[in-house]
């Protein structure tokens, strides 16, 4: 690829980003889009906004960038929780390390690569990008030790910054545990694999077991009911039947006037009829939610409540039975984090589900080789012209060839990659996680592995050996193949940073799908109300893998192709502003994991460093620089030792709760008299079938009233919280069905009236 093709790709992406950011600065000021760009604030403020038409609303302005930059870490922590702070800390780390790398490599390594051979350089726009890579340095060059020294500096700086970030986040997690309000999950253990008995029900079995073996600390328990697809269908049918029977016996307000033009189907709330409910029926409804579940609907899982935090942790860690498949205990997730649909799954089949999803993920990864190989074929014009001779005339045009080689491959790959997060989220759901955060964390790991394999390794190997992937059959040659292929593919990675990085940030801030759906709701369905429950949660499973993948490209190409570093630095600086704006204004924090995403960030960064060092070792070996390649071996060992130290020092704090802190919290609650109040709240915290209510955003780690459980529509809406599937008006559709049903009931009663 020539420099002119890279400049063409950069110019297109800069123009797209500038256009979308300018449109965003205008669209965010329109009152009709307030639920798209201020969803979190709308949920907190109940939709208070001014509907004024002034000129300032239609003029692009960078004021949102200034506001996003001014948010303090304490404000973000109180509004979005520790998970959002950890994600932003990962971006801050990337800004710091790649600022150091960009300064050293652009001014130190780039001139050495450019003048590495005694050759005549072409005109600047016609210059090949290969002259800026380490491949342009001649063999046995005495300047290769500079590349080795720079990699040492980058690795030491990265490890130092990682240590301080890990230490700070671990301290923030400890503060989150000790200073936040009493969390019901700290007192609750989820028990699965409850053995069935012919003499007593499952609930009685659970009560007898924990009374006998955990009597001093056992408080109470709550069974989990079976809510599979068939059970959901039968329960919903039963509810519909009861509602029809209730409407037939319910009088209607004679003062209501027919209004055939304003109903739920037309987008406005219908007032054609009003039910008259007596106070006795209302009180009966409040006291009895109407969920009459029989004992045979109980499944072999239960929430067991303990009197202290320490007792719950001990019970969750010890083996309860000589059969490890029975009485399996784990600390329960937060009430609003529970994924109810998977709690009824038999514990014995979970390992089969994990194997099945692993095999499905591997098959999906290998099927993705087809579009990746096709994309790499576009970046090589000579092979493309040989396979498609009719394109020779078109590809001879300069601008067309620049588009095909510099812009089109990364765009096509990015379009294919949009199918990965929903697919991995589906696989993670089938695995059977008990919490929404666990499902998203599992999807995050799958997407990360998938993107690293397909975007980096497959692109590298298919780009160097496009006709056959014989590298996989000879693993011992992988370091040498990487050393040859990565510098060649560095130009593709630069264009990938432009499309997957810059363009994704501009589309993220625009919320294109949410904007289109909001237009349909406002002007097609005529729905003027804004549902606070439709505010999406932050898509960690898509954004964390993207940030870490671009960080891997930065580390591996830092000394091989330093030209990528300025583009990466611009991405992280823009991402820092965009994500702060989205977290504070758009997304809702529906659960809190206490920063458990950080070990994924740390381990992936260490992997990126070691991979960059191994590739540099292979490159120095190919360049016949024995001194530089010899110095790489101690660097790899030191990096792995540093990772092991962090794993022993900090990682246990993200897996377990310190007993010392839990005991101190228990003593403080007992001395202050809060323990009895906590015990009373535990009995109603995990409600599987709560009354229907809207779920608001979490504020200071607490959910709004009625947010502990999820009704069916709320569960479906949370399942669709991908950035491209947010804001479906499920509650409005329910109102439409209710209105139609009541109209049918009125028509059936009209002859009698």
N, C-alpha and C positions, 0 to 999 in steps of 0.2 A: 504494500500500500504506500502511496505517495503522500507527502505532507499536504498536498492540495485536497486529497480525499478526506483526510482528517479534519482539515479546516472547514470543508463543506459540511461534514457531519456536525462539527461543533457549531457552525453558524445556524444550521437548521434547528438544533436542539436549543440553542440560546434564543432564537426567535420564538420557538414554541413556548419555552419557559416564560419569556417576557410577556407574551400574549396572554397566557393563562394566569400569570400572577397579576397582570393589569386587570383582567376580567374579574379575578377574585376580589381585588380591592374595590371594585365597583359593585359586584353582586352581593357582597357581604353587607353593604349599606342598605339594601332594599328590604323593606319590612316583610315582604312575602317570603324571603329566604332565611328568616331568622331561625327557623327550626332546623335548617340545613347547616348553617355555619355557627350557630350558638346553641346547639342542642343541649349541652350540659347546663349552661346558664339558664336556658329556658325551662329546663326541668326544675331548677332550684328556685327561680323567680316566678314560676307559674305564668310564663308568657307575657310579662309586662314589657312592652316596647312601644315606642312612639311611631306613629304613622305619618310622618311629615315628608313633604316633597320639596326638597331644596336642591340647589345646583350642586352642592358638595357631594351629594349621594352619587352623582354620575361622573365624577372626576376621579381618575385613578390616583391613589396616594399611598405612600409607604408607611402610613401611621401604624398599621397592624404589625409591621416588623419591629417598630420601636416599642410597642406595647408588649409584644412577645419577648423581646430581649430584656425588658425591665422586670419581669416576674422573678421573684426570689425563689430559692429552693424551698423555703418554709411554706410559701403560698402553694407551690405545686404539691408539696407533701400533704398539706391539709386538704387540698381540693381533689387530688387524684390518687394519693396513696404512695407507698414506698415503691411499688412496682414501676410507676411512671418515673420516679426519681432515679431508679436504677437504670432504666432505659436511657434516660438523658445523660447519666454519668458515663455510660458506654460511648455515647457520641462525644462527650467532652474528652474522654480518654483518646478517642480517635483523632480529634482535632489537635490535641497536644502532641501525640507521637508523630503524626504525619506533617505537622508544622516543622518539627525537628528534622524529619527525613527529607522534606521538600527543600529546605534551606541547604542541607548538606549535599544532597544528591544533585540538585539542579545546578548548583554552583561548583560542586566538586567532581561529581561523577560524569555528568552530561558532557562537559568539554573533553574529558578523557575518552569517552566513547566516540565522540564526533571526530576527533583527530587521532583515533587509534590506528589508522592505516595511512600510509603515504599515498594519497589519491587526490584526484581532481574532483571537487564538489560541484554539483550542478547548481542551477539557479534555485533560490530558496524555496519557492512553491513547488518546484518539480523534484525536490530532494526526496529520496526514499527514506521512510521512517527507520529502516534498518541501520542507518548510519548513526542513529542516536542510541542504539542498543549495545550491549556488551559484545554481541557477535561481531561488531566492527573492530574490536580490539584484537590486534594480531597475537599470535601464539608466543608464549614465553616473554610477554611484555613485562617490563619491570614495574609498570603502573598498576598491575593487578593487585598488589598489596594494598593499594588505596581502597579498592573495592572491599577487600577483606576488613580493613580497619573501619570503614564506614558501616559495614554490617555489624561489627562488634558494637559500635556506638549506638546504632538503632536498637539492637537487641538489649543492651544494658539499659537504655532509656525506657524501652517498653516494659522490661521486668520491674524496674523501679516504680514506674507509674502504676503498673498493675498491682504491686504490693500495697501502695498507699490507697488505691481505690478499693481493693479487697478489704483492707483494714477499716477504712471509713464506712463502707457499706455493712460490714459485719457489726460495727458499733451501732449504726442506725437500725439494724435489725434487732439488736438487743434492746435498744431504747423502745422500739415499736412493741416488743413483747412485754416489757416491764411497765411502760407508762400509758399504754392504750387502755381503754375501758375493758372490763371483764368480757372475754370472748367465750361464748358458750362452747366453742369447739375445744377449748382447753380442758373442759370438764367432761367431754363426751367421747366415747369410744364406739366405733362402728364394728359390730360383730357380724360376721358372715360364716356360713357353713354350720348353722345351728342344726343339730341332729333332730330328726323327726321321731316322735313317739306316738304309739297308739293309745296310750293311757291319758295323755294330757296334750293341750295345745302348745304351739310353739311359744306363745307368750308366757305360759306357765313354765315351760322348760327353761327359758331364759331367766325368769325370775328366781326359780329354784337354784339354778347353777350359780348365779352371782351372789345370791344370798348365802349360799353354803361356802363358797370359796373366796368371796370378797365382801363378806358381811359387814365389817366395820366401816368400809369406805363406799359401799354400794348405796345409791340413792333411789333410782328408779330406772325404767327403760320404756322404750317406745318401739313397737314393731313397724316394719316396713311392709306395705301392702303391694301385691302384684299389680303392676300397671303396664302390662304389655299391650301390643296393638289390639288384640282381640278384647282384652279387658277394658281398654280405653273405649273401644267402639260400643261395647255392651253398656258401660257406665254412662256414656253420652246418650245412648238411646233411652236408657232409663230416665235420665234427667229430662230429655225432651218430652217423654210421655208424661212425667209429673207436671211439667210446665203447661202442657196442653190441658191436662185435667184441672190444673189450678186456674187457667184462663177461662175455662167453661163455667167455673163457679164464681168468677170474679165480676162484679158489676163495673160499668164504665161511667165516667163522669159525664152527665148529660150536658154540661156546659161547654164541652169541647166542640169546636167547629171543624167540619171536614176541611182538609187542606190537601188536595190531591197532587199539588205541584211541588210540595216540599216534604220529601221523605228521605230515608237513608239512602235510597238508590240515586237520588239527585244530589247528594252531597250535603244536605242540611238536615238537622235533627227534626224529625216529624213530631208535631204536636196535635195530630188529629184525634188522638185518644189518650186517655190517662187512666191508669188503674187506680182504684180506690182500695187501699190496704188498711186494714184495721190495725190498731196499735198492738193488739194481741198477736196478730200474725207477724208483725215486724219483730216483736220481742222474741217470738218463737224462732224466727229465722236467725236472729243474732245468737241465741243461745244454742241452737242446734244447726250447724251449717248444712245438714242434709246429706252427710256422707255415711250411709249405713253399710259399712263393709263387714262382711261376714268373716268368721275365723278361718274358713277355708281359703280366703283370699290372702292370708298372711304368707309371706315368703320367709326363707331361712336367713333373715338379716334383721338386725335391730340396732337402735341407738341406745346405748347404756350410759346412764348419767352417774357420775361419781361426786362425792362430797368435796373433794379437793383436786387441784390440778395435778399434784404429784401422784396421787392414787390413779388418776386416769392415764398418765404417762407410763407408769409402771405396768398397769394392766394391758396397755397397748403394745408393750415391748416383749413381755414374757410369753412363753409358749403355754397355752391354756390346757392343752390335751396332748396325750401321747400320739395321737393322730394329727399331723400338721394340717390336714385338710378340714378338720372340724374346729369350731370355736376360734376362727381366725379373727384377730383383733388388730385394728389400726385406729389411730387418732382420727376423729371425724373431721371433715372439712367445715368451714363456716356455714351457717344455715343458708345464706343466700348463694353459696358456692356449690351446694349439693346438686349433683346431676341425678335426679330421681329415676330417670328411665333405666339406669344401669344397676341400681341397687338390688333389684329382684333377680338379677342374673345368677345362676348357680355358680358358686365359687370354683367347682371342679372343672368347669368349661372355660375358665378365663385363660388358662395356659394354651388351650387350643385356639382361642381367639387371637392371642398374641402371635402364635406361629403363623396363623392364616394371614394376619395383617402384615407380618414381616415378609412372607412370600409374595403377597400382592404388591407391597412396596418395591421389592426387588424387580418383579416383573414389569411394573410401571416404569422403573428407572431404566431398564433395558429397552423397553418400547420407545422411550424418549430419545434413544440413539438415532432414530430415523430423522426427526426434524433437526437435531444438532448436526448430523452429517450433511444434511441438505444446506444448512446455514453456512457451514464451512466451505461447501462447494461454491457458494456465491462470492466468498472473499477471495477466490483464486480464479482469476479471469481466464487464464490459459486452459485450465481443465474444463471450465464452464463452456468455453468456445468449442473445445473438442467434442464435448458431449452434446451440445446444442448448436450445430453449425449455423442455423438460421438466425442466431443472435449476433453473429460477427459484425454485421453492418451497424446494428444498434449500439453495440458495446464499444465501437470505435469512437463514438462521440465522447468528448472529454467529460462533460457534465454527467452523462448517463453512467459512465464507468465509475465516476466518483461517488454517485448515489448508490450504485450496486455494491461497490466494495467497501465504502465507508459508512453507510447509513442503513441500508436495507438488511444486512445480516443480523445486526443486533436488535433491530425492530421486530423482525420475524421471530427471533428467539424469545424476545420479551413477551410477544403475544402468546406463544406456546406456554411460557412459564406461568401465565395467568391461570391456567387450569390446575396447577400443582397445589396451591393452598387448599381449595375446596376438596380436592381428592384426598389429600393427607388428613384433613379434618374429618372426612368420612371414615378413613381407616382408623384414626385415633378414637372415634366414637365406637366403632365396632370392637375395639380392644376391651372396652368395658371399664373406663375410668369412673371413679365415684364422685368426681368433682369437675366442675367446668374449667377451673384453672389447671387441673391435671390433664384434661383433654387438650387444652390449648398448649400446655407445655409439651405434651407428647407430639402434637402436630408441629410445633416449632422445631423440635429436634428432627423430625422426619423431613420437613421442608429444608432445614439446614443441610442435612446429609445429601438430600437430593440435589440441591443447587450446587454444592461444592463438587459433587461428582460430575454432574452434567455440564455445568457452566465452566468449570475449571479443567478437570482431568479429561473429560471426553472431548472438549474443544481442543485441548492441547494435543491429545493423541490423534484425533481425527483430522486435525489441521496439518499435522506432520506426516501421517500415514493415512491419507484420505481414502485409499482404496481398500485397506484391510487394517484391522486393529490387532496386529500380531503382538503388540506390546503386552496384552493381557496374558498371552501364552508363555511369556518369558519374564517373570517378575524380577529376576536379577538384573535385567537391563532397564528397569524403570528409572533409576536415577540418571543414567546416561541419556535416556530418551527425554526425560524432563529437561535436562540441561540443554539439549538441542532444540526442543520444541517450544519451551516457554518464551525465550527471546523472540522467536518467530511469531508467536501468537500475541505478543504484547500489544501490537497495534489493534487487534480485535478487542482486547480487554479495555483499551482506552475508549473505543467507541461504545463498548458495553457500559462503561461508567457514565457516558453521556446519556444513553437511552434509558438504562435501568435506574440510574441515579438521578440525574437532573430531571428527566421527563417524569419519573415516578413521583418526585416531590411536587412538581407543579400539578399533576393530576390528583395527588393526595390533598393538596390544599384547596383544589377546586371542588372536590366531592362530586364528580360528574354524574354518577348514578343517582346520588341523593338529590342533586339539582333537578335532574330529569323527572325523578319520581315526585318530587315536590311540585313541579309544574303540572304533572298529571293530576295530583291530588287537588290542587288549588283551582285549576281551570278546566279540568275534564270531569273529575268526580265531584267537584264543587264542595270539597271538604275543607271548611274554614278552621276547624279546631285542630290544635296541635297536641299529639299524644306524647306526654313525657316518657311513657314506657318504651317508645320506639327509638330512643336515643341509643346509638350503637356503642359498644365497648371498644377499647383500643385493640387493634389487630396485632398483638405481639407476635403471633405465629407467622406473619408475613414480613413485618418490619425488622425484627431482630435478625432473621436469616439474611435479609438484604444488607443490613449494616455490616454483619460479620463477613459476608462474602466479599463485599467491597474492601473490607479491611484485609482479608486474605490476599486479594489481588494487589493491594498496596504493598504488603510485606514482601511477597514473592517477586514483584517487579521493581522494587525500590532501587536496587543496584543494577538490575538487568536492563530495565527500561525506565529511567527516571522521569520520562515525559508524562507518565501517568499520574504522578504525585500532585501537580497543581490542580488537575481536574478532580482528583479525589478530595483535596482540601476544600475546594469550592463546594463540593457535594455535602461534606460534613458541616461546613459553616451554614449553608442554606438549610440543611436538615435540622440543625440545632434550633433555628428560628421557627421553621415550619412545624416541627413536632411539638414545641412548646405552645405554639398557638393552637394546634389541634387538641392537645391534652387539656388546655385550660378552657377552650370554648366549645369543642365539638363532641368529644368522647366522654363517656360516663365510666366511672370505676365501679363495677358491679361486684367485685370481690377483691380480696387482698391476700397475696401469698407471702408477704414479708420479704420481698426481694429475692426469691428463689431462682429467678432467671439469671442472676449474676454468675453462678458457677458455669453456666453454659457459655457466657461471654468470655470468662477467663480461660476455660479449657480450649475454646476455639481459637482464641488469640495465641495461646501457647502452641497449638497445632500449626497455626499459620507461621509463627516464628521458626519452628523446627523444620517445616517444609521449605521455607525460604533458605534456611541454612543448608539443608540437604541439596537443594537445587544449586546453590552457590558452590558447594563442594564438588558437584558433578561438572559445573562450568569451569571451575579452576582446574579440574583434572583434564578436561578436554583442551584447555588452553596451555596445558603442560606447565602449570605453575605449582610445583610441589610445595613450596613454602606456604602459599595462600591456602591450598587445599588441606595441608596439615594443620593449620591453625583453626580450621572449621570444626574439626572433631572435638576439641575441648569446649568450643562454644555450644555445640549440640548437647554435650553432657551437662554443662553448667545450666543450660535452660531447662533440661529435664529435672535436674536436682532442685532448681527453684520451684518448678511446678509441684514436685513432691512435698516440699516444705509448706507451700500454700495449702496443699490438700490436707496435710496433717494439722496445720495451724488454724485455718479458717473454715474449711469445708464442713466439719462436723457441726458448726453453729447453724448451718443452713439445712441440716438433716434432722437435728434433734433439738429439744428444748433443754437448757441447762437446769438441772435439778435444784441448784442453789437459788436461782431466780424464782422458780416456781414455788419453792417452800417459803421464801420471803413474801411472795405475793399472797399465798394462803394465810400466813400469819397476820399480814396487814389487814386482810379482809375479815378475819375472825376477830381481831382486836377492835376494828371499827364497827362491827355489827353488820357489814354488808353481805356476809356469806349467806344469811337466810334469804335475803332478797335475790341473790344470784340463784339459789336453789329453786325459788319460785319461778324465776324466769326460764330456767332450764326446761321445765315441764312443758312449756309452750313454744320453745325456740324452734324445734324441728317439726314443723307442721307440714305434713305431706299434702293435705287437702285444705288449704286455707280458703276463707271467703275471697271472692274476686275483688281485686283492688289493683290500682296502678302502682308500678314499681318505679320509684324515683332513683336518682343517682345517690351514691354513697357519699356522705359528708363526714369527714373525720373518722372514717372506718366504720361508720354506723349506717344501717339501711333505714329507709323510711318505714313507716308503719305498714304492715302487710307485705313486706318484701322478703320475709324469711322463706316462704314457700312460693311455688310457681304454679299457676294454672296452666292448662294445656296450651293456650294461645301464647302465654308468656314464654313457655318452654320452646315452642316453635320459633318465636321471634328471636330468642337468644341463640338458637341453632343457626340462624341466618345472619349472624352478625359478622359476616365477611364484608370488607369495604365495598364490594360491588353488590351486596344483597342486604342492605340496611333500609329500614323504614317502611316495611310492608304494613299496610293498615289492617291488621288482623282484627283489632278491636272494632273498627268500623264495619268490617264484614260481618262480625257477630251481630252488631246492631241492625244491619240490613236484614239478616235472616230473622231476627226477632220481630222487626217491623212487618215483614211479609207474613210471618206466622200469625201475628195478631190481626192482620187484615183478613186472612182466611177465616180466623175464628169469628170476626165480626160478621162476615158474610153468612157464615153458617148459623149465626144467632139472629139474623135480620128477620126471618119469617115470624119467629116467636115474638119479636118486639113489635 
